[in-house]
Amino acid sequence: MTDPSTKATHVLPIDRFLHANEARLTAGLSPASALAAYLDWAVHLANSPGKQGELFQKAFRKSLKFSAYLGDLLTGKKDATCIEPLPQDHRFNSEDWQQPPFSMYYQAFLLLQQWWHNAAVGVEGVSDHDRDVVAFSTRQALDVFSPSNFPLTNPEVLKATVATGGMNLVRGFQNLFEDWERAVLQRPPVGSEKFRVGKEVAITPGKVVYRNRLIELIQYEPTTETTYPEPILIVPAWIMKYYILDLSPNNSMVKFLVDQGHTVFMVSWRNPTEEDRDLGMDDYLELGVMRALETVRAIVTHQRVHAVGYCIGGTLLSIAAAALGRDDKDWLKSMTLFAAQTDFTEAGELMLFIDQSQVSYLEDLMWDKGYLDTKQMAGAFQLLRSNDLIWSRIVHEYLMGERAPMIDLMAWNADGTRMPYRMHSEYLRKLFLKNEFAEGHYDVGDRPAALTDIRIPTFVVGAERDHVAPWQSVYKITLLTDTDVTFLLTSGGHNAGIISEPGHPGRHYRLAIKREGEPYVAPEEWFAVTPINEGSWWPIWQSWLAERSGVKVKPPPVGQAQVGYAPLCDAPGTYVLNH
């Protein structure tokens, strides 16, 4: 079996063994990658006396600014301040932080953080990637020492300690011990038991109508007397369980579509084990998307399909759509992509964890196990939003002693999946590092499949605060395709922006259509000129699907025994239950 990593040099087993064991101590992060980034930055900074002088000047000015601020405090000047937190930084929002000495603590911290950011960026000659790595890792290191993270320098914690006689710290220690115990025993987080798959979540009625070694295909039962003739096939990301799109009945996209008269099919990916180490991208394409499409078309009498892809499931669906267009196979009626990238040159902060060194390091880790464990991916995503997902949780649950209530989306987020060695290696190298699909070099079969081969109406959804697939990156499909693209930008993040059911408060979206042949509009300009619409985007998308569907007819059967697709079991199936 050929090594999927396609490395230029042969990797000796002893090196793989060493790197795999190192990775367990570094949370899967390559020390060589970080060291190379800091060395690049340090050498160029050492050779830039002008930049050094500028940094000394900034440090001196910040010292003067902070001294003036202290003087204002001593003279009793109200609303004294010298630096404001960034809009996304909510650590110091409480009024308690505006009283000395706590105001002094956080103001000094923010000034220091700003100075280090200035030191990390703007050094001539440093590569963009190394600059971003230095800026990011430095910010992460500084955040450890934020005054909000320590009981004696956090006024909110001190107030709670006085008010409860220290019971907040006792409860916090109990929470910490409980979380540690669950982590050691590999049990889900506290409260997840309230959202059992098939009991409280993923309960939309349906049947598994097809199964192979990689997927189960679920067909949902109709709830209307007539349905649109064209079925919907949803291809979720295989990094997480499919039921993010079928959570509780009130926020289930599947239920919403079924209730609107659509016949819905869902791919449920199998959670791979060590035995699946050699499953590759071609397998995910053929055994996953293509086999699911064949099954759907057999059950619904060869109707063209509205295909929907989420995150990396959307990337794979785009490749499938390109291959079908290349081969003149008229299988698809439309394509919808949720937070899915087709070009990876601007993939956001996730690229901090993806370079040649880091990918090689991950390959050695995966080679040892046969798969990438859920903890590695979850850790990377948490670091991207460390203030919200790590430090705020530590303060809230371990210092304040308050448990955040578990919700269905949080329970789903803790229910991760593994990724096979070969597939993940190919995914990172071919798409992230080489950007083969966007550049027309991604082979399906013996020929490339390119974005320009997609010739069906396309609906693309990006999210304003998406840290996994930045909306500007998702938006690039309007530049790279030769078809009509309806682009919708919703509020929220990678997950919460997509789960935006009707009636959800505080939601809005922007929507515009780029017709085939129309000039390209840059994302910044698009954002500025496209008006905001209040409410959920689900109804507008459903209307878009309905406009491209035929007159409603009698619902198709659930499964087709006569063509070899008899129902195998009830939804949610068996693969989604594997841990």
N, C-alpha and C positions, 0 to 999 in steps of 0.2 A: 504494500500500500504506500503510495507516494505521500510524503509529508505535506499536508495542506498549507503549511506556513509559507512555503515557497521561499525560504531563506536562501541567501546566496552561499552561505557556508554551512557545512555539516555541523550539527550540534551533538557533542559527545554526551553520552548518558550521565557521566559524572557532573557535567555542567547543568544539565536539566535537573538532576537531583538537588544540587546545591541551590539553584534558583527557586525551585519549587518550595524548598524548606525555608529559604529566606522570605519568600512571599507570604508565608503564614505569619511572620513576624512584622511585616510591613503593610499588612492589609492589602496585599496584591499590588502595591505601588513600587515601581522600579526605583531603587536608590540611584542608579546610574543616570536615569532621566532627570531626576531632581538635581543631582550634582552637576550634570552637564549644563543645565539651565543657569544655575547660580554661578558656575565658572564663566560661562559666556557673559553674564551680566557683570560680574566682579572685574574681569579683565578689561572690558570696555569702559567701565566706570573708572578704574585705576588709570586708564589712558585718556581720561577726559577731565583735565583740570578745570575747564570752564563749567562743566556740570557739577563738579565737586564744590566749586565756589558758589554756584547757584544754590546748592543744598545748604551750605553753611549760612548763606544769606537768609534762606527760608527759615532755618532753625532759629536764627537771631530774631527775625521779624515775629515768628510765632512766640518766642520767649517774651518779647516786648508786648505783644498782644495779650498774652496770658497775664503778664504783670499788670497791665492796665485794667484787665478784667478783675483781678484781685483787688485793685484799688477801688474800683466801682463797688465791689461788695463791701469793703470796709467803710465806705462813705454812705452806705445804705441806698445806693442807686437801685431802683427797681428795674426789673426786666434786663439786668445785665447779662450779656452773653458774648462769646467770642467765636463760636462755631456752632452750626446747626447739624444735627445728624442727617444722613442721607434719607430721602423719602421712604425707602424700603427698610430702614433701621428703626424698629419700634422699641428697642431696649430701654430707652430713657424717656418714654412718653409720659409717664406718671408725674403728677405735680410734685410728688415727694422728691424727685430728682432735681427740682429747681431750687431746693434749699441747700445752703452751705452746711457741712462741707461736701455733700454729695454732688452738688453741681460742679464743684472744683474737680472732683475725681473724674467725672465723665467728660468734662470739657478738656482736661489735660489728656485723657485717653484718646479723644477724637482728634486733637491736634497732632498727637504722636502718630496715630493711624494715617492721617492725611500726609504727614511728612514722609513716612515710609512709602506710601503710594507714589509720591512724587519722586522718591529715590529709585523706585522699581521701574518706572516708566520714563520714557524720554531720553534714554541713554543711547546715543547714536551707535549703530552697528550691531546691536543685539537683535536677534531674530524675533519676529512677532511671537512665535510660540514660546520661546524662552522668556521673553518679557512677560507674557501672560502667566506663565508658570510661577515666576518669581513674585509677581504682584499677588497672585492668588494664594500661594503658600505662605507668604509673609503676612497677608491679612488673616489667614487661618491661625497662624502662630500668635499674632497679637490678640485675636479674639479670645484666646485662652485666658488672657490676663485682663479681660474687661472687668471693670468694677461691678458690673451686674452679676458676675459669676461667683462672688464671695459674700458670705453672710454679713461681715462687718462693714462692707462698703456698699451694700445694697439696701437703701432705706425701706423698700417694700418688704424685704425679708426681716429686717430689724423690727419694723412695726408689727408684722405678723407674729414674730417671736415674743414680743412684749405682750401682745393681745392674747396669745394662747398659752403663755407660760412655757414656751419652748416646745409645745406639742406639735407644731408644724415641722420641726426638725425630727422629732420622733417618728411622725407619720412619713416624712421624707425618707428616713432610713429604712422604714418598713417597705416603702415603695421600691427603693433601690435594691434591697435584698430580694424582694419578690421578682423584680425584673432580672436580676442576676441568676436567680434560681431557674426561671423560665428559659433564659438563654442557655444555661448549662444543660438543661434537660431537653432543649430544642422544642419547647412548647411555644404556642403563639402568644402574643401580648395579652395582658389583662383586658377582659371585655370582649375578646374575639369570639368567645363561646356563645355570645348572643347573636352572632351572625353566621350560622351554620349553612354551608352550601347545600342547597336542596331543601332547606327547612325555612330559613328566614331570607336568604338571598339566593339568586339563581332559581327562582321558583316558577317562572313562566312555563306553562305546560307545553310539552313537546316530546319528541322521540329521537333517539339516536338511530339514524337510517343508514349509516355507513361507518366502518371502522377499518383502519389499517394500523401499521406499527407506529405511525406518527400523529394521526388525527382521529377524532370522532367528529362526525358531522351531525348536528342537531337540526331537525326541522320542527318549527313551532306550530302548534295547532291554531287554526284560524279562530277568530272571535267575531267575525262578521259574516253575513250571509253570502256576500260576494267579495272577491278580492281582485286586485290588479293582476293581469296575466303574467307580467314579468316578475320573477322572484328576486329577492334581495339576498346576496351572499355576503356575510361579514367575515373578514379575515383579521382577527385581533393580533396583537403582538404576542410572540411566544415567550417573552421575558416574564409575563405575568398571566394570571388566569383570565379566561375570556369573560368572566361574569362581571367585570367592571361595566359592561354594557347591559347587564341584567342584574342589577343590584336589587334593592327593595322595590316592590311594585310601584311606589310613587315616583321613583327616579330611574326606572328601567327603560332604556332606549328600545330594547326588543319589544317589550309590552306596548310602548307607544306606537311603534311601527305596525305591529299586529293589529292593534285597535283601530288603526287608520286604514286597514284593509290590505296590508301587504303580506305576502308569503315570505317568511324570513327563515334563512338557514344560517347557522353559526358554526364556524370551525372551532373545535376545542382541541388544543395542542396537548399531546402527551408530554408529561414531565420526564425528560430523558435521564437515563442512568449511565453508569460506566460502560455498559454494553453498547450504548448508542454513540460512542465516541467518534465513530467514522461517518455519522450522518452529516452531510454537507449542505450547502446552499441549494445545490441541484435537487437534493432530496426534499428539502422544504418546498421547493417550487413544484416538483412533480408529484410527490406524495401528498403535499398540502394543497396548494391553490389549484393546480390543474386537475387533480383527482376530485376535489370538491366541486369544481365547475362541471366536470363530466357527470357527476352524480346528480347535481341540481338539474341539469338539462335533461337527464334521463327521467327524473321524477316529474318534472313540469313540462314534459313533452317538447323538449328542445327549444324552449323560449330563450330569448336573449336575456341576459342577467344584469341587474343593477349590482355591481360589485363595490364593496365598501372595505377599506383597509385602515387600520389604526396603528400609528407609530411605525415600528419596523415591519409590522404586518402590511401597512400601506406601502412601504418601500418594495416589499416582495410582490404585492399586487401590481404595482406600477411596472415592475419587470415582466410579470406575466402578461399584462395588457400590451406592453410593447412587443413581446414575442408573438402574441396572437395577431396584433396588427401587422407585424412583419410578414407573417405567414398567411395573411388574408383570411383568418378564421373569425367569422362574424359572431362571436359568442357573447360579447358584452354590449349592453344597451347604454350604460354609462359607468363612470367610475367616480367614487367619492373617497377622499383621503382625509383622515383625521390626524392632525399633528404629525404628518409623515414627511420625511425629507427625501428628495430625489437627487439633490446635490449636497455634497458634504464639505464644501470649501468654507462655509460659514456656519458650522454646526454648533457654535456657541461654546460655553465653558466646558462642555463634555470633551472637547478636543484637548483640554488640559491633560486628560488621562490617556490620550491616544497619540503616540508617536512610535517610531521604529523600536526604540528601546522598551517602551511600555508594552507594546504588543508582543514582542519577543518574550518578555518576562511573563506575561499572561499565558502565552502558549506553553511555556515550560510548566507553569502552575497547572494548566488544564491537562497537559500531557500526563502529569502525575496522577490526576484524579479521573481523567476522561471527560470532564465537564467543568464549567465555571459555576461555582457555588453561588447561591442567591446572595450570600453575605457580601461578596466582593462588589456586585453591582449595586446593592442597596447602600453600601458604604459610600460609593462614589456619588450617587445621587444625593445622599444626605449632606456630603461635604459641599455640594454646589449651593445648598441653602442651609448652611450650618447654623446661622442665627435663628432660623425658624424651626429647623428640624432637630438640632442637637442642643444648643445652649439654652434656648428658651424652654425646652422640655426639662433640662436639668434644673433650671431655676424654678420652674412651675411645680414639678413633681417631687424633686428631692430637697429643695430649700423651702419652698412654700408649703410642701406637703399636700398638694392638691392634684388629684388625678383628673386629666382631661377626659371627658366622656368619650367612649368609643362609639364611632359611627360606622356605617357599612363601608364607606370608601376607605377608611383607615384599616378596617379588618381585611378588606381585599388587598390593600397595599402590603400587608404583612404576609400574604399568601403567595410568595414568590415561586419561581421555577428555575431550574437549572438550564444550561445551554451546552450542547455537545462541543467537544474540542474542535472538530473539523469545521462545523458550521460557523462558530463564533470567530475562529481564526480567519476564515474566508470572508466573513462579513466585515471584520475590522480592516483587513488588508485590501480587499477589492473595492469596498465602498468608502470607508473613512480615509484610508491612507492614499489610495490610488484614484478614487472618485471615478471608477470605470463606467458606471452606468450613465452619469451625466456627460461624460466625455465620449460616449459611443463605443466603449471597448468591452462592455460586459457581454460575455458569450452565453447564449442559451442554445444548447445543442452545439452546432458547429459554426454558428454565425452570431455576430453581435445583435443585441436588441437595444434600440436607442429610444430615447424619449420622443423623438420626432415620429416614431412609428405609432404612437398613440393617437388615434383619430376619432375618438368618441367624446361626447360632452363630459366634462370633468368638473366636479365640485370639490373644492379644497378648503379645509378649515384649519386656521392657525389660532393660537391663543396668545394674548398680549403678554402674559407673564410666564410663558413656557421656558423653563430652564433646560429642558431636555432637547427639544426641537424648536429653537427660536423661530418666531413667526417670519422673520425676514428670510430665513433659510427655506422654510416651507413655501414662501411666496415665490421663490425663484423658479418654480414650475411654470409660472406665467411667461418667463423668459425663454425657457428651454423646450416648450412644446409648440406644436403647430395646430392646435385645436382650441375650441372655445373653453375657457376656464372661468368658472364662477368662484371668486375668492372671497371667503368670509373670515373676518377676524373677530373672535369672541373675547370677552373678558375672562379672567381666570387663568389658570395654569394648564400644565400638560394633561392633567386628569380632570380637575374641577371645571376647566373650561369646556371640556367635551360633555361631561355630565351636567347639563344645563337644561333640565326639564322645564316645561311650561309652569309658571307660577313661582319659580325660584326667585327670591328677591335679589335686587341689586345687579342683575345681569344686563348686558348690552352687547351689541355687535355692529360691525361695519360690513357692508356687502357691495361688491361691484363685479361686473362681468368684463373680461377681456376677450373680445372676439378674435377669431383667427384672422391674421393680417393686420390687426390694429397695432399702433406703436406701443412699445413697452413703457410702462410708468414705474419709476423707481419707488421702492417701498416707502421711503420717507414722504415723497410727494403723494403717493396713494393714501397714506394715513392722514395727511393734512386735508385732502380734498374730499374724502369719503365720509358722508354723514353718519352719525351714530343713531342706531335704532335701539330702543329699550326693549327688554324682555328676552325670552329664550329664542335661540336660533333654530331649534328643532322644527317648529311649524313651517318656517320658510324653506328649510331643506326638504321637508316632506312634500311641500307643494312643488318644489323643483322636480322631485322624483315622479310625482303624479302627472306633471305636465309631459313627461317623457315616457309615460306608460299608456297602455291601451285601455279600452272600456272594461270595466269590472265584469268578471265572469264567476261561475261557480268555483269555489276553492278546490285546488288539486288535492288528491289524497295525501295523507301523511305516510310517506314511503310508497314504494311500488314493488310489491312482491313479485309480480309477473316479469319484471325486468331485473330482478336480483337485488332489490333494495328494500326488503322487508324490515320493519322496525325491529331493532335489536334490544332496546331497553328504554326506559323513561329518561327524559332530561332530568338532571344535568349530565347524565352519563357517568362513566367510571374514570376517565382520564383526569377530569378536573378534581377528583378526590385524592389523587396520588400526591404524596408529599416527599 
